[in-house]
Amino acid sequence: MTISLIALAILLLLVFARVPIAFAMAIVGGIGFGLLRGWGPAGAMVGNAVFETGLNYSLSVVPLFIFMGNVLAGSGIAQGLFSAADRVFGRMRGGLAMATVMSCGGFSAVCGSSLATAATMSKVTMPSMRRFGYSDSLATGAIAAGGTLGILIPPSVVLIIFGLLTEADIGKLFLAGIIPGILGIIGYLLAVMVAVRLKPDLAPEVKEVQPMTRRDAVSVAAVLGLFVFIMAGIYGGFFTPIEAAGMGAAMALLIAMATGGLTRGALWNAFVDSATASAMIFAIIIGAEIFSNFVTFAGLPDSLSDIVGALGLSPWTVLLVIVLIYMVLGCFLESLSMILLTVPVFYPLVANLDFGLAVLQDPDAVLIWFAIIVVVVTEISLITPPIGMNVFVLRSVLPDIALGTIFRGVFVFWVADIIRLALIIALPVLSLYLTR
């Protein structure tokens, strides 16, 4: 237990020293394992982690889903989604901000990445909101918050990796993310309404709305069709969640070619961006595997379970403490890194607690519910200062807007997320209803 805590402290120090999280986890895990077992076994463990991760068939979903999102982004689908959403919400004050939330939700449903959603939609929606007189705080807040939906609405890369870490049913994880994802969109729409009601100067008067164009309708139909194709294929038994990644990428490529928006340059950028993002994710996964092997061998999960049993804490108190730990860690760690670092520690602890879900007669119920809680907390961390990865992505894309302005804009969305998190914890059925 003591060795594990010292290792965690060293890991956080390395992160604060700006050592990439993948290398920090690998260094601490490898050295720690070597000190406990010897350098020969440590070298073998590190080699196996690299080899097995690189050849893990299940992880092929990562580059394929990322490629699917990049292809759609390069083909102009994102612009059509925003335009279509504006036709629906443009008659309301703050309608462009609401359209931004809706288009982010739709794009993230076929993208799976929060950072990619935020970066793509900022280029699409920000010029329009500035042109019509929206405040920078509300505009950037809607983009940053809307982008967080990418790690929850299926197909989510984060949910896939969570399933691989815990051997959970990825299909059930996808189903469990649908209702919380819809609640997130509704909460963000209400947040915009509240914001413009309290401060009318955040958004201009209602503008005249133009009828939906053919391209807008095609974009909506493409996203909905691709989402239904993937989900129906998985639950209809036509292909597995892993095979769905390949089918989705192929369909996205066909859709982009059919709409005529995918140029050679855009296709090349999709390949390069997908390879870059995949390499980063695989490096983090390898580092997390090494660190996870170390803390497991050091007995940290068992020690935590023993401490909880000795203190006599209720399962709900333990869950609340874990959520608070995630909230704090989320201020300093990137979302995927945080999940890979913590799930091997917290999952065995939560799996042994009784939350009264046995009546569902599903042995995976606690795991699925916990996964959604973790992902929603991770969403919140993406817009929580002082780090807030989505905020920094926007800052890099929009360098003329101060970080303080963006953080002020996301506050109302952050409150909506906290309310949603409380509902998901208090009402597990919100996550588990569709999985039944």
C-alpha positions as CSV (number, residue, x, y, z in Angstrom):
1,M,0.0,0.0,0.0
2,T,2.7,2.5,1.0
3,I,4.8,1.6,-2.1
4,S,1.8,2.2,-4.3
5,L,1.0,5.6,-2.8
6,I,4.6,6.7,-3.1
7,A,4.5,5.6,-6.8
8,L,1.3,7.6,-7.3
9,A,2.9,10.7,-5.8
10,I,6.0,10.3,-8.0
11,L,3.7,9.9,-11.0
12,L,1.9,13.1,-10.3
13,L,5.1,14.9,-9.8
14,L,6.3,13.8,-13.2
15,V,3.1,14.9,-14.8
16,F,3.4,18.3,-13.2
17,A,6.9,18.4,-14.5
18,R,5.4,18.1,-18.0
19,V,6.6,14.6,-18.6
20,P,4.2,13.0,-21.1
21,I,1.7,10.8,-19.2
22,A,2.5,7.7,-21.3
23,F,6.2,7.9,-20.4
24,A,5.5,8.9,-16.8
25,M,3.3,5.8,-16.2
26,A,5.8,3.5,-18.0
27,I,8.8,4.8,-16.0
28,V,7.1,4.6,-12.6
29,G,5.5,1.2,-13.3
30,G,8.6,-0.3,-14.8
31,I,10.9,0.9,-12.0
32,G,8.4,0.0,-9.3
33,F,7.9,-3.5,-10.7
34,G,11.7,-3.9,-10.9
35,L,12.2,-2.9,-7.3
36,L,9.6,-5.4,-6.2
37,R,10.3,-8.4,-8.4
38,G,13.7,-7.8,-10.0
39,W,14.8,-6.2,-13.2
40,G,14.6,-9.4,-15.3
41,P,10.9,-9.9,-14.6
42,A,10.3,-6.1,-15.0
43,G,11.9,-6.1,-18.5
44,A,9.8,-9.1,-19.5
45,M,6.6,-7.4,-18.2
46,V,7.3,-4.2,-20.1
47,G,8.1,-6.1,-23.3
48,N,4.9,-8.1,-23.0
49,A,2.9,-5.0,-22.4
50,V,4.2,-3.3,-25.5
51,F,3.9,-6.5,-27.6
52,E,0.4,-7.5,-26.5
53,T,-1.0,-4.0,-26.8
54,G,0.4,-3.5,-30.3
55,L,-1.1,-6.8,-31.4
56,N,-4.4,-6.6,-29.5
57,Y,-7.1,-7.1,-32.1
58,S,-9.7,-5.4,-30.0
59,L,-7.8,-2.1,-30.0
60,S,-8.1,-1.9,-33.8
61,V,-11.4,-0.1,-33.1
62,V,-9.4,3.0,-31.9
63,P,-7.8,4.1,-35.2
64,L,-10.9,3.0,-37.2
65,F,-13.4,5.0,-35.2
66,I,-11.0,8.0,-35.2
67,F,-10.6,7.7,-38.9
68,M,-14.4,7.6,-39.3
69,G,-14.7,10.9,-37.5
70,N,-11.9,12.6,-39.3
71,V,-13.4,11.6,-42.7
72,L,-16.7,13.1,-41.8
73,A,-15.1,16.2,-40.5
74,G,-13.1,16.7,-43.7
75,S,-16.1,16.1,-45.9
76,G,-18.1,19.0,-44.6
77,I,-20.7,17.0,-42.7
78,A,-20.1,19.0,-39.6
79,Q,-21.0,22.2,-41.3
80,G,-24.2,20.7,-42.6
81,L,-25.1,19.5,-39.1
82,F,-24.7,22.9,-37.7
83,S,-26.6,24.6,-40.4
84,A,-29.5,22.1,-40.0
85,A,-29.6,22.6,-36.2
86,D,-29.6,26.4,-36.7
87,R,-32.8,26.0,-38.9
88,V,-34.5,24.3,-35.9
89,F,-33.3,26.5,-33.0
90,G,-32.7,29.8,-34.8
91,R,-36.2,31.1,-33.8
92,M,-35.1,31.2,-30.2
93,R,-32.8,33.6,-28.4
94,G,-29.5,31.9,-28.1
95,G,-30.5,29.6,-31.0
96,L,-27.0,29.5,-32.5
97,A,-25.5,28.3,-29.2
98,M,-28.2,25.6,-29.0
99,A,-27.5,24.6,-32.6
100,T,-23.8,24.3,-31.6
101,V,-24.7,22.0,-28.8
102,M,-26.9,19.8,-31.0
103,S,-24.4,19.7,-33.8
104,C,-21.6,18.8,-31.4
105,G,-23.8,16.0,-30.0
106,G,-24.6,14.7,-33.5
107,F,-21.0,14.9,-34.7
108,S,-19.6,13.3,-31.6
109,A,-22.0,10.3,-32.1
110,V,-19.9,9.4,-35.1
111,C,-16.6,10.8,-34.0
112,G,-16.1,9.4,-30.6
113,S,-13.5,12.0,-29.5
114,S,-14.3,15.1,-27.4
115,L,-11.1,16.9,-28.4
116,A,-11.7,16.3,-32.1
117,T,-15.3,17.4,-31.8
118,A,-14.3,20.6,-30.0
119,A,-11.6,21.4,-32.5
120,T,-13.8,20.7,-35.6
121,M,-16.9,22.4,-34.4
122,S,-15.0,25.5,-33.3
123,K,-14.0,26.1,-36.9
124,V,-17.5,25.6,-38.1
125,T,-19.7,27.4,-35.5
126,M,-17.5,30.2,-34.1
127,P,-17.5,32.4,-37.2
128,S,-21.3,32.3,-37.4
129,M,-21.8,33.2,-33.8
130,R,-19.4,36.1,-33.9
131,R,-21.0,37.3,-37.1
132,F,-24.4,37.5,-35.4
133,G,-23.2,39.2,-32.3
134,Y,-22.9,36.3,-29.7
135,S,-20.6,36.9,-26.8
136,D,-17.3,35.0,-27.0
137,S,-18.0,33.5,-23.6
138,L,-21.3,31.9,-24.5
139,A,-20.0,30.9,-27.9
140,T,-16.9,29.2,-26.7
141,G,-18.7,27.7,-23.7
142,A,-21.2,26.0,-25.9
143,I,-18.4,24.6,-28.1
144,A,-16.3,23.4,-25.2
145,A,-19.2,21.8,-23.4
146,G,-20.8,20.3,-26.5
147,G,-17.5,18.7,-27.4
148,T,-17.4,16.7,-24.1
149,L,-20.4,14.6,-25.4
150,G,-17.9,12.8,-27.7
151,I,-16.7,10.5,-25.0
152,L,-20.2,9.3,-23.9
153,I,-22.5,9.1,-27.0
154,P,-21.7,5.9,-28.8
155,P,-19.5,4.9,-30.5
156,S,-17.2,6.2,-27.8
157,V,-13.5,5.4,-27.9
158,V,-13.3,5.9,-24.1
159,L,-16.1,3.5,-23.5
160,I,-14.5,0.9,-25.8
161,I,-11.2,1.2,-23.8
162,F,-13.1,1.0,-20.5
163,G,-14.7,-2.2,-21.8
164,L,-11.3,-3.6,-22.8
165,L,-9.8,-2.7,-19.4
166,T,-12.6,-4.4,-17.4
167,E,-13.7,-7.1,-19.9
168,A,-17.2,-5.5,-19.9
169,D,-19.7,-5.9,-22.7
170,I,-18.9,-3.0,-25.1
171,G,-22.4,-3.3,-26.6
172,K,-24.0,-2.8,-23.2
173,L,-21.6,0.1,-22.6
174,F,-22.8,1.8,-25.8
175,L,-26.5,1.3,-24.9
176,A,-25.9,2.6,-21.4
177,G,-24.4,5.8,-22.8
178,I,-27.4,6.8,-24.9
179,I,-29.8,8.1,-22.2
180,P,-27.1,10.0,-20.2
181,G,-25.9,11.4,-23.5
182,I,-29.3,12.7,-24.4
183,L,-29.7,14.1,-20.9
184,G,-26.4,15.9,-21.5
185,I,-27.7,17.6,-24.7
186,I,-31.0,18.5,-23.0
187,G,-29.1,19.9,-20.0
188,Y,-26.9,22.0,-22.2
189,L,-29.9,23.4,-24.1
190,L,-31.5,24.4,-20.9
191,A,-28.2,26.0,-19.7
192,V,-28.2,28.2,-22.8
193,M,-31.8,29.2,-22.2
194,V,-31.0,30.1,-18.5
195,A,-27.9,32.0,-19.5
196,V,-29.5,34.2,-22.1
197,R,-32.5,34.8,-19.8
198,L,-30.3,36.0,-17.0
199,K,-27.9,38.0,-19.3
200,P,-29.7,38.9,-22.5
201,D,-26.6,40.6,-23.9
202,L,-24.9,37.2,-24.3
203,A,-27.0,36.6,-27.5
204,P,-28.7,38.9,-30.0
205,E,-32.4,39.2,-30.8
206,V,-33.9,36.3,-32.8
207,K,-32.8,36.4,-36.4
208,E,-34.6,35.4,-39.5
209,V,-34.3,31.7,-40.2
210,Q,-33.8,30.3,-43.7
211,P,-35.3,27.1,-44.9
212,M,-33.2,23.9,-44.6
213,T,-31.2,23.2,-47.7
214,R,-30.6,19.9,-49.4
215,R,-27.0,19.7,-48.2
216,D,-28.2,20.3,-44.6
217,A,-30.7,17.4,-44.9
218,V,-28.1,15.2,-46.4
219,S,-25.7,15.9,-43.5
220,V,-28.3,15.0,-40.9
221,A,-29.4,11.9,-42.8
222,A,-25.7,10.8,-43.2
223,V,-25.0,11.1,-39.4
224,L,-28.2,9.5,-38.4
225,G,-27.9,6.7,-40.9
226,L,-24.3,6.0,-39.9
227,F,-25.3,5.9,-36.2
228,V,-28.2,3.6,-36.8
229,F,-26.1,1.4,-39.1
230,I,-23.5,0.9,-36.4
231,M,-25.9,0.3,-33.5
232,A,-28.3,-1.9,-35.5
233,G,-25.4,-3.9,-36.9
234,I,-24.1,-4.6,-33.4
235,Y,-27.4,-5.4,-31.7
236,G,-28.9,-7.1,-34.8
237,G,-26.0,-9.6,-34.6
238,F,-24.6,-8.7,-38.0
239,F,-21.2,-7.8,-36.7
240,T,-19.4,-7.3,-33.3
241,P,-18.5,-3.9,-31.8
242,I,-14.9,-4.4,-33.0
243,E,-16.1,-5.2,-36.6
244,A,-18.4,-2.2,-36.4
245,A,-15.4,0.1,-36.3
246,G,-14.3,-1.2,-39.7
247,M,-17.8,-1.1,-41.1
248,G,-18.4,2.4,-39.8
249,A,-15.1,3.7,-41.3
250,A,-15.9,2.1,-44.7
251,M,-19.5,3.6,-44.6
252,A,-18.1,7.0,-43.6
253,L,-15.7,6.9,-46.5
254,L,-18.5,6.0,-48.9
255,I,-20.8,8.7,-47.6
256,A,-18.0,11.3,-47.9
257,M,-17.3,10.3,-51.5
258,A,-21.0,10.3,-52.3
259,T,-21.6,13.8,-51.0
260,G,-18.6,15.1,-52.9
261,G,-17.0,16.9,-50.0
262,L,-14.0,14.8,-49.5
263,T,-11.0,16.0,-51.5
264,R,-7.6,14.3,-51.8
265,G,-6.1,16.8,-49.4
266,A,-8.9,16.2,-46.8
267,L,-8.5,12.4,-47.2
268,W,-4.7,12.6,-46.6
269,N,-5.3,14.8,-43.6
270,A,-7.8,12.3,-42.2
271,F,-5.2,9.5,-42.5
272,V,-2.4,11.6,-40.9
273,D,-4.6,12.9,-38.1
274,S,-5.9,9.4,-37.4
275,A,-2.4,7.9,-37.3
276,T,-1.1,10.7,-35.0
277,A,-4.0,10.4,-32.6
278,S,-3.9,6.6,-32.6
279,A,-0.1,6.5,-31.9
280,M,-0.7,8.8,-28.9
281,I,-3.5,6.7,-27.5
282,F,-1.6,3.4,-27.9
283,A,1.4,5.0,-26.1
284,I,-0.9,6.0,-23.2
285,I,-2.4,2.5,-23.1
286,I,1.0,0.8,-23.0
287,G,2.1,3.1,-20.2
288,A,-1.1,2.5,-18.3
289,E,-0.8,-1.3,-18.7
290,I,2.7,-1.2,-17.2
291,F,1.6,1.0,-14.3
292,S,-1.5,-1.1,-13.8
293,N,0.6,-4.3,-13.6
294,F,2.8,-2.7,-10.9
295,V,0.0,-1.4,-8.7
296,T,-1.8,-4.7,-8.9
297,F,1.3,-6.6,-7.9
298,A,1.9,-4.1,-5.1
299,G,-1.6,-5.0,-3.8
300,L,-3.2,-1.5,-4.0
301,P,-6.7,-2.6,-5.0
302,D,-6.8,-5.3,-2.3
303,S,-5.5,-2.8,0.3
304,L,-8.2,-0.3,-0.6
305,S,-10.9,-3.0,-0.2
306,D,-9.5,-3.9,3.2
307,I,-9.4,-0.3,4.3
308,V,-13.0,0.3,3.2
309,G,-14.1,-2.9,5.1
310,A,-12.2,-1.8,8.2
311,L,-13.7,1.7,8.2
312,G,-17.2,0.4,7.7
313,L,-18.0,3.0,5.0
314,S,-21.2,2.5,3.1
315,P,-21.0,1.8,-0.6
316,W,-22.5,5.1,-1.5
317,T,-19.9,7.0,0.7
318,V,-17.1,5.1,-1.1
319,L,-18.6,6.0,-4.5
320,L,-18.9,9.6,-3.5
321,V,-15.2,9.7,-2.4
322,I,-14.2,8.1,-5.8
323,V,-16.2,10.7,-7.7
324,L,-14.5,13.5,-5.7
325,I,-11.1,11.9,-6.5
326,Y,-11.9,11.9,-10.2
327,M,-13.0,15.5,-10.0
328,V,-9.7,16.5,-8.5
329,L,-7.6,14.3,-10.9
330,G,-9.6,15.6,-13.8
331,C,-8.2,19.1,-13.2
332,F,-4.7,17.9,-14.0
333,L,-4.9,14.8,-16.2
334,E,-6.2,14.2,-19.7
335,S,-9.4,12.2,-19.8
336,L,-8.1,8.9,-21.3
337,S,-5.0,9.0,-19.2
338,M,-7.1,9.4,-16.0
339,I,-9.3,6.5,-16.9
340,L,-6.4,4.2,-17.8
341,L,-4.7,5.2,-14.6
342,T,-7.6,4.8,-12.1
343,V,-9.9,2.1,-13.4
344,P,-7.6,-0.8,-12.6
345,V,-7.5,0.6,-9.0
346,F,-11.1,1.6,-8.4
347,Y,-13.0,-1.0,-10.4
348,P,-12.1,-4.0,-8.2
349,L,-13.2,-2.0,-5.2
350,V,-16.5,-0.9,-6.6
351,A,-17.3,-4.4,-8.0
352,N,-17.3,-5.8,-4.4
353,L,-19.7,-3.3,-3.1
354,D,-23.5,-3.7,-2.8
355,F,-25.5,-0.9,-4.3
356,G,-28.8,-2.8,-4.4
357,L,-28.6,-3.6,-8.1
358,A,-28.9,-7.3,-7.7
359,V,-32.6,-7.1,-8.5
360,L,-31.7,-6.4,-12.1
361,Q,-30.3,-9.9,-12.3
362,D,-27.4,-8.6,-14.4
363,P,-23.9,-9.4,-13.1
364,D,-22.5,-6.5,-15.1
365,A,-25.0,-3.9,-13.8
366,V,-22.6,-2.3,-11.3
367,L,-19.8,-2.2,-13.7
368,I,-21.8,-0.7,-16.5
369,W,-23.3,1.9,-14.1
370,F,-19.9,2.7,-12.7
371,A,-18.5,3.1,-16.3
372,I,-21.1,5.8,-17.1
373,I,-20.4,7.6,-13.9
374,V,-16.7,7.6,-14.6
375,V,-17.2,8.9,-18.1
376,V,-19.6,11.7,-17.1
377,V,-17.1,12.8,-14.4
378,T,-14.4,12.7,-17.1
379,E,-16.7,14.9,-19.3
380,I,-16.9,17.4,-16.5
381,S,-13.1,17.4,-16.0
382,L,-12.7,18.4,-19.7
383,I,-14.2,21.8,-18.9
384,T,-13.0,22.2,-15.3
385,P,-10.1,24.6,-14.5
386,P,-7.2,24.8,-14.2
387,I,-6.6,22.3,-17.1
388,G,-9.9,21.6,-18.9
389,M,-8.5,20.0,-22.0
390,N,-11.4,21.1,-24.2
391,V,-10.8,24.7,-23.1
392,F,-7.2,24.5,-24.1
393,V,-8.1,23.0,-27.5
394,L,-10.3,25.9,-28.1
395,R,-7.6,28.3,-26.9
396,S,-5.2,26.8,-29.5
397,V,-7.8,27.1,-32.3
398,L,-9.0,30.6,-31.2
399,P,-5.8,32.2,-29.8
400,D,-7.5,35.7,-29.7
401,I,-9.9,34.6,-26.9
402,A,-8.6,34.5,-23.3
403,L,-8.8,31.4,-21.2
404,G,-10.7,33.3,-18.6
405,T,-13.4,34.1,-21.1
406,I,-13.8,30.5,-22.1
407,F,-14.0,29.3,-18.5
408,R,-16.6,31.9,-17.7
409,G,-18.6,30.6,-20.6
410,V,-18.5,27.0,-19.6
411,F,-19.7,27.6,-16.0
412,V,-23.4,27.3,-16.7
413,F,-22.8,24.1,-18.6
414,W,-20.6,22.8,-15.8
415,V,-23.5,23.3,-13.4
416,A,-25.8,21.4,-15.8
417,D,-23.3,18.5,-15.8
418,I,-23.1,18.4,-12.0
419,I,-26.9,18.0,-11.9
420,R,-26.8,15.3,-14.5
421,L,-24.1,13.4,-12.6
422,A,-26.2,13.6,-9.4
423,L,-29.2,12.1,-11.3
424,I,-27.1,9.3,-12.8
425,I,-25.8,8.4,-9.4
426,A,-29.1,8.6,-7.7
427,L,-31.0,6.8,-10.4
428,P,-28.9,4.0,-11.9
429,V,-31.9,3.1,-14.1
430,L,-31.0,6.0,-16.4
431,S,-27.8,4.1,-17.4
432,L,-29.1,0.6,-17.1
433,Y,-32.6,0.8,-18.6
434,L,-31.6,0.2,-22.3
435,T,-29.2,-2.6,-21.3
436,R,-32.0,-4.7,-20.0
